[in-house]
Structures are given as structure tokens and as C-alpha cells.
Amino acid sequence: MTFGGEADPLVQKSLVQQELIRAGILWTGFHTMCYAHSEADVDYTLEAYRGALGALARALESGDPASQLRGGAIQPVFRAATGFNTKPKAPAR
């Protein structure tokens, strides 16, 4: 899943992760189903995604998706030397 637009992609990913975990679905940016999952498991997971993506859409429409997080946004784990896909530096105060 790719997040874009004007809102911080890490805030968007955090919100989706928050809402999926709230529904009991463990998600870290990807999801893997297997034959051990029942049809009911798949249906439940799809419904959880509908809820999470709906919450993301509403948060984006509000103009302040970060306000919907119950904690802080996730942070990048890896930092590339080129500056690609890194957390922007906070403005100097």
C-alpha cells in the first residue's frame, strides 16, 4: 500500500495501522493471508480494511489526519545516505 498526497505518508500509514489493530488485525505495511485462514477470516479482514481506509479518508478530508492518531506517528527505520524516503528535519526554532 502506498500513501501519498499532501498529508504525511507516515501519519497515513500510522492511522491505517491503528485502525486495523483496533479491529484485531496485525498489520505492518503489508498483509499475508494463507490457506490456514478461513473464508470468515478473509471476510473479517476485508471489513477491517474497509473501516480503516474509511477512517483514513475521513481524516484526510478533515485536513488534520494526525489529530486522529491515539499516539505519535511511526518513524522511519532505515535512513538512506541520499535522503530518499527519510523523515524531514524539523524547522529550526
MOPAC internal coordinates of N, CA, C and O (Angstrom, degrees):
PM7 1SCF
backbone

  N    0.0000 0     0.00 0     0.00 0    0    0    0
  C    1.4294 1     0.00 0     0.00 0    1    0    0
  C    1.5243 1   107.15 1     0.00 0    2    1    0
  O    1.2310 1   120.84 1   -46.97 1    3    2    1
  N    1.3034 1   116.00 1   133.03 1    3    2    1
  C    1.4598 1   121.71 1  -179.79 1    5    3    2
  C    1.5194 1   109.40 1  -113.19 1    6    5    3
  O    1.2310 1   120.60 1   -44.15 1    7    6    5
  N    1.3034 1   116.46 1   135.85 1    7    6    5
  C    1.4563 1   122.03 1   178.93 1    9    7    6
  C    1.5173 1   108.65 1  -112.01 1   10    9    7
  O    1.2310 1   120.72 1   -41.07 1   11   10    9
  N    1.3018 1   116.24 1   138.93 1   11   10    9
  C    1.4570 1   119.63 1  -178.74 1   13   11   10
  C    1.5143 1   110.50 1  -151.89 1   14   13   11
  O    1.2310 1   121.22 1    22.38 1   15   14   13
  N    1.3032 1   115.26 1  -157.62 1   15   14   13
  C    1.4575 1   120.32 1  -177.86 1   17   15   14
  C    1.5086 1   110.58 1    88.09 1   18   17   15
  O    1.2310 1   121.13 1    18.08 1   19   18   17
  N    1.3031 1   115.45 1  -161.92 1   19   18   17
  C    1.4616 1   120.37 1  -176.31 1   21   19   18
  C    1.5227 1   113.11 1   -82.10 1   22   21   19
  O    1.2310 1   119.76 1   154.77 1   23   22   21
  N    1.3231 1   118.07 1   -25.23 1   23   22   21
  C    1.4667 1   120.79 1  -179.05 1   25   23   22
  C    1.5223 1   110.27 1   -77.45 1   26   25   23
  O    1.2310 1   120.77 1   -30.47 1   27   26   25
  N    1.3184 1   116.14 1   149.53 1   27   26   25
  C    1.4624 1   122.78 1   179.52 1   29   27   26
  C    1.5348 1   109.65 1   -57.22 1   30   29   27
  O    1.2310 1   119.83 1   -57.91 1   31   30   29
  N    1.3414 1   117.93 1   122.09 1   31   30   29
  C    1.4584 1   120.37 1  -179.55 1   33   31   30
  C    1.5316 1   113.45 1   -60.61 1   34   33   31
  O    1.2310 1   119.75 1   149.76 1   35   34   33
  N    1.3333 1   118.08 1   -30.24 1   35   34   33
  C    1.4615 1   119.92 1   178.49 1   37   35   34
  C    1.5271 1   111.64 1   -71.38 1   38   37   35
  O    1.2310 1   120.38 1   147.68 1   39   38   37
  N    1.3199 1   116.88 1   -32.32 1   39   38   37
  C    1.4675 1   120.53 1   174.44 1   41   39   38
  C    1.5312 1   109.01 1   -67.74 1   42   41   39
  O    1.2310 1   120.51 1   136.80 1   43   42   41
  N    1.3228 1   116.63 1   -43.20 1   43   42   41
  C    1.4597 1   120.15 1   179.08 1   45   43   42
  C    1.5264 1   111.18 1   -61.03 1   46   45   43
  O    1.2310 1   120.53 1   132.71 1   47   46   45
  N    1.3245 1   116.59 1   -47.29 1   47   46   45
  C    1.4629 1   120.99 1   179.71 1   49   47   46
  C    1.5266 1   110.14 1   -62.67 1   50   49   47
  O    1.2310 1   120.24 1   139.29 1   51   50   49
  N    1.3262 1   117.14 1   -40.71 1   51   50   49
  C    1.4612 1   121.44 1   178.95 1   53   51   50
  C    1.5206 1   111.33 1   -60.89 1   54   53   51
  O    1.2310 1   120.71 1   138.30 1   55   54   53
  N    1.3143 1   116.24 1   -41.70 1   55   54   53
  C    1.4513 1   120.36 1  -178.89 1   57   55   54
  C    1.5315 1   111.06 1   -66.13 1   58   57   55
  O    1.2310 1   120.39 1   136.32 1   59   58   57
  N    1.3228 1   116.85 1   -43.68 1   59   58   57
  C    1.4698 1   119.84 1   177.77 1   61   59   58
  C    1.5278 1   109.61 1   -62.47 1   62   61   59
  O    1.2310 1   120.49 1   134.97 1   63   62   61
  N    1.3290 1   116.68 1   -45.03 1   63   62   61
  C    1.4612 1   120.23 1   179.65 1   65   63   62
  C    1.5289 1   110.85 1   -61.43 1   66   65   63
  O    1.2310 1   120.26 1   136.63 1   67   66   65
  N    1.3179 1   117.10 1   -43.37 1   67   66   65
  C    1.4600 1   121.95 1   178.54 1   69   67   66
  C    1.5204 1   111.13 1   -57.77 1   70   69   67
  O    1.2310 1   120.66 1   132.51 1   71   70   69
  N    1.3241 1   116.34 1   -47.49 1   71   70   69
  C    1.4645 1   120.50 1  -176.43 1   73   71   70
  C    1.5306 1   111.86 1   -70.23 1   74   73   71
  O    1.2310 1   119.99 1   143.55 1   75   74   73
  N    1.3369 1   117.63 1   -36.45 1   75   74   73
  C    1.4617 1   119.54 1   177.10 1   77   75   74
  C    1.5248 1   110.68 1   -68.04 1   78   77   75
  O    1.2310 1   120.05 1   138.57 1   79   78   77
  N    1.3210 1   117.50 1   -41.43 1   79   78   77
  C    1.4670 1   119.98 1   177.94 1   81   79   78
  C    1.5190 1   110.12 1   -64.16 1   82   81   79
  O    1.2310 1   120.54 1   142.05 1   83   82   81
  N    1.3108 1   116.58 1   -37.95 1   83   82   81
  C    1.4732 1   120.61 1   176.95 1   85   83   82
  C    1.5319 1   110.81 1   -58.73 1   86   85   83
  O    1.2310 1   120.76 1   147.02 1   87   86   85
  N    1.3323 1   116.16 1   -32.98 1   87   86   85
  C    1.4634 1   121.42 1   178.87 1   89   87   86
  C    1.5305 1   112.37 1   -87.21 1   90   89   87
  O    1.2310 1   120.36 1   179.96 1   91   90   89
  N    1.3445 1   116.91 1    -0.04 1   91   90   89
  C    1.4523 1   119.87 1   178.01 1   93   91   90
  C    1.5199 1   114.47 1    89.40 1   94   93   91
  O    1.2310 1   120.32 1  -163.98 1   95   94   93
  N    1.3345 1   116.99 1    16.02 1   95   94   93
  C    1.4588 1   122.39 1   179.86 1   97   95   94
  C    1.5250 1   108.55 1  -108.01 1   98   97   95
  O    1.2310 1   120.53 1   -60.96 1   99   98   97
  N    1.3351 1   116.59 1   119.04 1   99   98   97
  C    1.4542 1   120.83 1   177.24 1  101   99   98
  C    1.5217 1   108.75 1   -79.24 1  102  101   99
  O    1.2310 1   120.51 1   -55.33 1  103  102  101
  N    1.3240 1   116.64 1   124.67 1  103  102  101
  C    1.4661 1   122.32 1  -176.95 1  105  103  102
  C    1.5064 1   108.75 1  -144.13 1  106  105  103
  O    1.2310 1   120.79 1   -47.69 1  107  106  105
  N    1.3214 1   116.10 1   132.31 1  107  106  105
  C    1.4558 1   120.56 1   178.92 1  109  107  106
  C    1.5183 1   111.42 1  -127.72 1  110  109  107
  O    1.2310 1   120.12 1  -153.35 1  111  110  109
  N    1.3085 1   117.38 1    26.65 1  111  110  109
  C    1.4588 1   121.49 1  -179.76 1  113  111  110
  C    1.5107 1   112.34 1   114.33 1  114  113  111
  O    1.2310 1   120.31 1   168.16 1  115  114  113
  N    1.3069 1   117.01 1   -11.84 1  115  114  113
  C    1.4590 1   121.56 1   175.42 1  117  115  114
  C    1.5176 1   107.40 1  -150.63 1  118  117  115
  O    1.2310 1   120.91 1   -13.84 1  119  118  117
  N    1.3034 1   115.86 1   166.16 1  119  118  117
  C    1.4595 1   119.82 1  -178.12 1  121  119  118
  C    1.5143 1   109.04 1  -142.05 1  122  121  119
  O    1.2310 1   120.73 1   -45.16 1  123  122  121
  N    1.3083 1   116.21 1   134.84 1  123  122  121
  C    1.4517 1   121.57 1  -179.93 1  125  123  122
  C    1.5165 1   109.57 1  -123.03 1  126  125  123
  O    1.2310 1   120.90 1   -57.80 1  127  126  125
  N    1.3041 1   115.88 1   122.20 1  127  126  125
  C    1.4620 1   121.37 1   174.01 1  129  127  126
  C    1.5303 1   107.58 1  -102.75 1  130  129  127
  O    1.2310 1   120.50 1   -23.87 1  131  130  129
  N    1.3245 1   116.66 1   156.13 1  131  130  129
  C    1.4575 1   119.97 1   178.58 1  133  131  130
  C    1.5251 1   109.11 1  -142.97 1  134  133  131
  O    1.2310 1   120.87 1    -2.83 1  135  134  133
  N    1.3227 1   115.95 1   177.17 1  135  134  133
  C    1.4671 1   120.63 1  -178.34 1  137  135  134
  C    1.5217 1   112.90 1   -65.23 1  138  137  135
  O    1.2310 1   119.45 1   163.49 1  139  138  137
  N    1.3109 1   118.66 1   -16.51 1  139  138  137
  C    1.4596 1   121.12 1   177.24 1  141  139  138
  C    1.5278 1   111.63 1   -72.14 1  142  141  139
  O    1.2310 1   120.27 1   160.37 1  143  142  141
  N    1.3375 1   117.08 1   -19.63 1  143  142  141
  C    1.4595 1   121.05 1   177.73 1  145  143  142
  C    1.5225 1   109.37 1   -80.05 1  146  145  143
  O    1.2310 1   121.09 1   -42.77 1  147  146  145
  N    1.3088 1   115.52 1   137.23 1  147  146  145
  C    1.4658 1   120.51 1   178.78 1  149  147  146
  C    1.5297 1   109.95 1   -84.12 1  150  149  147
  O    1.2310 1   120.99 1    -9.21 1  151  150  149
  N    1.3086 1   115.71 1   170.79 1  151  150  149
  C    1.4662 1   120.08 1   175.90 1  153  151  150
  C    1.5320 1   109.99 1   -61.54 1  154  153  151
  O    1.2310 1   120.79 1   144.44 1  155  154  153
  N    1.3225 1   116.10 1   -35.56 1  155  154  153
  C    1.4737 1   119.93 1   177.49 1  157  155  154
  C    1.5288 1   110.49 1   -65.28 1  158  157  155
  O    1.2310 1   120.33 1   142.63 1  159  158  157
  N    1.3449 1   116.98 1   -37.37 1  159  158  157
  C    1.4706 1   120.51 1   176.77 1  161  159  158
  C    1.5273 1   110.73 1   -61.63 1  162  161  159
  O    1.2310 1   120.91 1   136.38 1  163  162  161
  N    1.3311 1   115.86 1   -43.62 1  163  162  161
  C    1.4643 1   120.66 1  -179.99 1  165  163  162
  C    1.5230 1   109.73 1   -64.40 1  166  165  163
  O    1.2310 1   120.27 1   134.66 1  167  166  165
  N    1.3309 1   117.10 1   -45.34 1  167  166  165
  C    1.4692 1   120.82 1   179.14 1  169  167  166
  C    1.5242 1   111.00 1   -60.82 1  170  169  167
  O    1.2310 1   120.37 1   137.23 1  171  170  169
  N    1.3372 1   116.90 1   -42.77 1  171  170  169
  C    1.4632 1   120.94 1   179.96 1  173  171  170
  C    1.5353 1   110.39 1   -63.93 1  174  173  171
  O    1.2310 1   120.91 1   137.60 1  175  174  173
  N    1.3231 1   115.87 1   -42.40 1  175  174  173
  C    1.4598 1   120.54 1   179.91 1  177  175  174
  C    1.5200 1   111.20 1   -63.66 1  178  177  175
  O    1.2310 1   120.44 1   136.22 1  179  178  177
  N    1.3163 1   116.76 1   -43.78 1  179  178  177
  C    1.4661 1   120.01 1   178.24 1  181  179  178
  C    1.5249 1   111.32 1   -62.50 1  182  181  179
  O    1.2310 1   120.52 1   140.44 1  183  182  181
  N    1.3204 1   116.62 1   -39.56 1  183  182  181
  C    1.4717 1   120.00 1   177.81 1  185  183  182
  C    1.5293 1   110.50 1   -65.61 1  186  185  183
  O    1.2310 1   120.32 1   141.50 1  187  186  185
  N    1.3330 1   116.99 1   -38.50 1  187  186  185
  C    1.4692 1   120.58 1   177.16 1  189  187  186
  C    1.5245 1   110.64 1   -63.39 1  190  189  187
  O    1.2310 1   120.36 1   139.27 1  191  190  189
  N    1.3371 1   116.91 1   -40.73 1  191  190  189
  C    1.4676 1   119.93 1   177.02 1  193  191  190
  C    1.5253 1   110.93 1   -64.32 1  194  193  191
  O    1.2310 1   120.16 1   139.34 1  195  194  193
  N    1.3302 1   117.30 1   -40.66 1  195  194  193
  C    1.4760 1   119.49 1   177.29 1  197  195  194
  C    1.5277 1   110.18 1   -58.15 1  198  197  195
  O    1.2310 1   120.84 1   135.51 1  199  198  197
  N    1.3212 1   115.99 1   -44.49 1  199  198  197
  C    1.4623 1   119.83 1   179.01 1  201  199  198
  C    1.5167 1   112.65 1   -64.82 1  202  201  199
  O    1.2310 1   120.52 1   135.82 1  203  202  201
  N    1.3181 1   116.62 1   -44.18 1  203  202  201
  C    1.4692 1   120.92 1  -178.08 1  205  203  202
  C    1.5240 1   111.33 1   -66.54 1  206  205  203
  O    1.2310 1   120.51 1   136.26 1  207  206  205
  N    1.3254 1   116.63 1   -43.74 1  207  206  205
  C    1.4682 1   119.47 1  -179.89 1  209  207  206
  C    1.5255 1   110.94 1   -71.07 1  210  209  207
  O    1.2310 1   120.16 1   149.10 1  211  210  209
  N    1.3326 1   117.30 1   -30.90 1  211  210  209
  C    1.4647 1   120.23 1   173.60 1  213  211  210
  C    1.5222 1   111.01 1   -65.44 1  214  213  211
  O    1.2310 1   120.72 1   138.41 1  215  214  213
  N    1.3357 1   116.22 1   -41.59 1  215  214  213
  C    1.4641 1   120.15 1   177.22 1  217  215  214
  C    1.5252 1   110.39 1   -63.48 1  218  217  215
  O    1.2310 1   120.34 1   140.89 1  219  218  217
  N    1.3300 1   116.95 1   -39.11 1  219  218  217
  C    1.4641 1   120.13 1   177.17 1  221  219  218
  C    1.5244 1   110.80 1   -63.84 1  222  221  219
  O    1.2310 1   120.38 1   135.64 1  223  222  221
  N    1.3211 1   116.87 1   -44.36 1  223  222  221
  C    1.4705 1   120.15 1   179.72 1  225  223  222
  C    1.5260 1   110.90 1   -60.28 1  226  225  223
  O    1.2310 1   120.41 1   135.53 1  227  226  225
  N    1.3319 1   116.82 1   -44.47 1  227  226  225
  C    1.4742 1   120.08 1   179.08 1  229  227  226
  C    1.5309 1   110.99 1   -64.35 1  230  229  227
  O    1.2310 1   120.53 1   140.15 1  231  230  229
  N    1.3321 1   116.59 1   -39.85 1  231  230  229
  C    1.4697 1   120.37 1   179.31 1  233  231  230
  C    1.5134 1   111.14 1   -64.89 1  234  233  231
  O    1.2310 1   120.25 1   139.62 1  235  234  233
  N    1.3349 1   117.12 1   -40.38 1  235  234  233
  C    1.4594 1   120.28 1   178.13 1  237  235  234
  C    1.5194 1   111.14 1   -67.00 1  238  237  235
  O    1.2310 1   120.19 1   141.08 1  239  238  237
  N    1.3252 1   117.23 1   -38.92 1  239  238  237
  C    1.4660 1   121.20 1   177.85 1  241  239  238
  C    1.5245 1   111.04 1   -63.90 1  242  241  239
  O    1.2310 1   120.19 1   148.45 1  243  242  241
  N    1.3291 1   117.23 1   -31.55 1  243  242  241
  C    1.4687 1   120.82 1  -179.36 1  245  243  242
  C    1.5247 1   111.29 1   -69.66 1  246  245  243
  O    1.2310 1   120.81 1   159.69 1  247  246  245
  N    1.3425 1   116.07 1   -20.31 1  247  246  245
  C    1.4612 1   119.94 1  -179.05 1  249  247  246
  C    1.5161 1   114.33 1    86.25 1  250  249  247
  O    1.2310 1   120.24 1   175.25 1  251  250  249
  N    1.3402 1   117.15 1    -4.75 1  251  250  249
  C    1.4635 1   120.52 1  -179.49 1  253  251  250
  C    1.5203 1   109.73 1  -141.42 1  254  253  251
  O    1.2310 1   120.11 1  -109.16 1  255  254  253
  N    1.3468 1   117.40 1    70.84 1  255  254  253
  C    1.4588 1   119.52 1  -176.78 1  257  255  254
  C    1.5343 1   113.28 1   -62.89 1  258  257  255
  O    1.2310 1   119.55 1   151.38 1  259  258  257
  N    1.3157 1   118.46 1   -28.62 1  259  258  257
  C    1.4699 1   120.62 1   180.00 1  261  259  258
  C    1.5282 1   111.77 1   -62.17 1  262  261  259
  O    1.2310 1   120.18 1   152.35 1  263  262  261
  N    1.3232 1   117.26 1   -27.65 1  263  262  261
  C    1.4626 1   120.25 1  -179.70 1  265  263  262
  C    1.5260 1   112.32 1   -68.56 1  266  265  263
  O    1.2310 1   120.18 1   164.93 1  267  266  265
  N    1.3151 1   117.26 1   -15.07 1  267  266  265
  C    1.4646 1   121.59 1  -179.82 1  269  267  266
  C    1.5233 1   112.70 1   -88.75 1  270  269  267
  O    1.2310 1   120.18 1   173.26 1  271  270  269
  N    1.3394 1   117.26 1    -6.74 1  271  270  269
  C    1.4564 1   120.66 1   179.57 1  273  271  270
  C    1.5191 1   110.57 1   -79.99 1  274  273  271
  O    1.2310 1   120.54 1   -38.72 1  275  274  273
  N    1.3189 1   116.57 1   141.28 1  275  274  273
  C    1.4594 1   121.06 1   177.61 1  277  275  274
  C    1.5263 1   111.42 1   -86.13 1  278  277  275
  O    1.2310 1   120.28 1   173.57 1  279  278  277
  N    1.2997 1   117.07 1    -6.43 1  279  278  277
  C    1.4594 1   123.12 1   177.54 1  281  279  278
  C    1.5197 1   107.75 1  -149.64 1  282  281  279
  O    1.2310 1   120.61 1    21.59 1  283  282  281
  N    1.2979 1   116.44 1  -158.41 1  283  282  281
  C    1.4536 1   120.67 1   178.33 1  285  283  282
  C    1.5213 1   111.32 1   -82.22 1  286  285  283
  O    1.2310 1   121.46 1   -16.63 1  287  286  285
  N    1.3099 1   114.81 1   163.37 1  287  286  285
  C    1.4643 1   120.56 1   176.57 1  289  287  286
  C    1.5216 1   109.67 1   -72.60 1  290  289  287
  O    1.2310 1   120.78 1   -26.70 1  291  290  289
  N    1.3156 1   116.12 1   153.30 1  291  290  289
  C    1.4558 1   120.46 1   174.67 1  293  291  290
  C    1.5191 1   109.17 1   -62.69 1  294  293  291
  O    1.2310 1   120.56 1   -22.42 1  295  294  293
  N    1.2965 1   116.54 1   157.58 1  295  294  293
  C    1.4576 1   122.29 1  -178.69 1  297  295  294
  C    1.5247 1   109.44 1  -117.58 1  298  297  295
  O    1.2310 1   119.96 1   -27.67 1  299  298  297
  N    1.3247 1   117.67 1   152.33 1  299  298  297
  C    1.4639 1   119.59 1   177.33 1  301  299  298
  C    1.5265 1   110.63 1   -62.37 1  302  301  299
  O    1.2310 1   120.93 1   -35.08 1  303  302  301
  N    1.3142 1   115.84 1   144.92 1  303  302  301
  C    1.4588 1   120.69 1   178.86 1  305  303  302
  C    1.5186 1   110.34 1   -92.71 1  306  305  303
  O    1.2310 1   120.93 1   138.20 1  307  306  305
  N    1.3225 1   115.84 1   -41.80 1  307  306  305
  C    1.4556 1   120.94 1  -177.42 1  309  307  306
  C    1.5166 1   109.46 1  -106.71 1  310  309  307
  O    1.2310 1   120.74 1   -36.49 1  311  310  309
  N    1.2928 1   116.18 1   143.51 1  311  310  309
  C    1.4613 1   121.09 1   177.50 1  313  311  310
  C    1.5148 1   108.00 1  -122.52 1  314  313  311
  O    1.2310 1   120.81 1   -60.65 1  315  314  313
  N    1.3058 1   116.06 1   119.35 1  315  314  313
  C    1.4620 1   121.04 1   179.61 1  317  315  314
  C    1.5235 1   109.58 1   -82.58 1  318  317  315
  O    1.2310 1   120.65 1   -33.51 1  319  318  317
  N    1.3106 1   116.36 1   146.49 1  319  318  317
  C    1.4618 1   121.34 1  -179.92 1  321  319  318
  C    1.5250 1   111.54 1   -67.50 1  322  321  319
  O    1.2310 1   120.10 1   158.24 1  323  322  321
  N    1.3309 1   117.41 1   -21.76 1  323  322  321
  C    1.4572 1   120.79 1  -177.60 1  325  323  322
  C    1.5174 1   112.80 1   -83.81 1  326  325  323
  O    1.2310 1   120.20 1   168.82 1  327  326  325
  N    1.3246 1   117.22 1   -11.18 1  327  326  325
  C    1.4579 1   119.85 1  -177.42 1  329  327  326
  C    1.5169 1   113.28 1    90.53 1  330  329  327
  O    1.2310 1   120.07 1   178.28 1  331  330  329
  N    1.3278 1   117.47 1    -1.72 1  331  330  329
  C    1.4644 1   120.81 1   178.92 1  333  331  330
  C    1.5236 1   109.84 1   -70.21 1  334  333  331
  O    1.2310 1   120.55 1   -48.61 1  335  334  333
  N    1.3190 1   116.56 1   131.39 1  335  334  333
  C    1.4616 1   123.56 1   173.88 1  337  335  334
  C    1.5311 1   112.28 1    58.53 1  338  337  335
  O    1.2310 1   120.12 1  -137.29 1  339  338  337
  N    1.3060 1   117.38 1    42.71 1  339  338  337
  C    1.4543 1   120.99 1   177.52 1  341  339  338
  C    1.5228 1   109.62 1  -114.71 1  342  341  339
  O    1.2310 1   121.87 1   -20.63 1  343  342  341
  N    1.2987 1   114.03 1   159.37 1  343  342  341
  C    1.4556 1   120.36 1   178.91 1  345  343  342
  C    1.5324 1   108.37 1   -68.14 1  346  345  343
  O    1.2310 1   119.79 1   -49.14 1  347  346  345
  N    1.3287 1   118.01 1   130.86 1  347  346  345
  C    1.4630 1   119.86 1   177.97 1  349  347  346
  C    1.5286 1   110.89 1   -66.10 1  350  349  347
  O    1.2310 1   120.67 1   -32.01 1  351  350  349
  N    1.3068 1   116.31 1   147.99 1  351  350  349
  C    1.4527 1   121.48 1   178.23 1  353  351  350
  C    1.5275 1   109.61 1   -71.41 1  354  353  351
  O    1.2310 1   120.96 1   -37.28 1  355  354  353
  N    1.3160 1   115.77 1   142.72 1  355  354  353
  C    1.4569 1   120.43 1   177.10 1  357  355  354
  C    1.5212 1   109.18 1   -68.17 1  358  357  355
  O    1.2310 1   120.02 1   -36.05 1  359  358  357
  N    1.3331 1   117.57 1   143.95 1  359  358  357
  C    1.4745 1   119.58 1   178.16 1  361  359  358
  C    1.5204 1   110.63 1   -64.27 1  362  361  359
  O    1.2310 1   120.91 1   -33.80 1  363  362  361
  N    1.3101 1   115.87 1   146.20 1  363  362  361
  C    1.4721 1   121.59 1   178.52 1  365  363  362
  C    1.5173 1   109.65 1   -68.28 1  366  365  363
  O    1.2310 1   121.27 1   -37.15 1  367  366  365
  N    1.3081 1   115.18 1   142.85 1  367  366  365
  C    1.4839 1   119.63 1  -179.52 1  369  367  366
  C    1.4763 1   111.25 1  -103.50 1  370  369  367
  O    1.2310 1   120.10 1   180.00 1  371  370  369

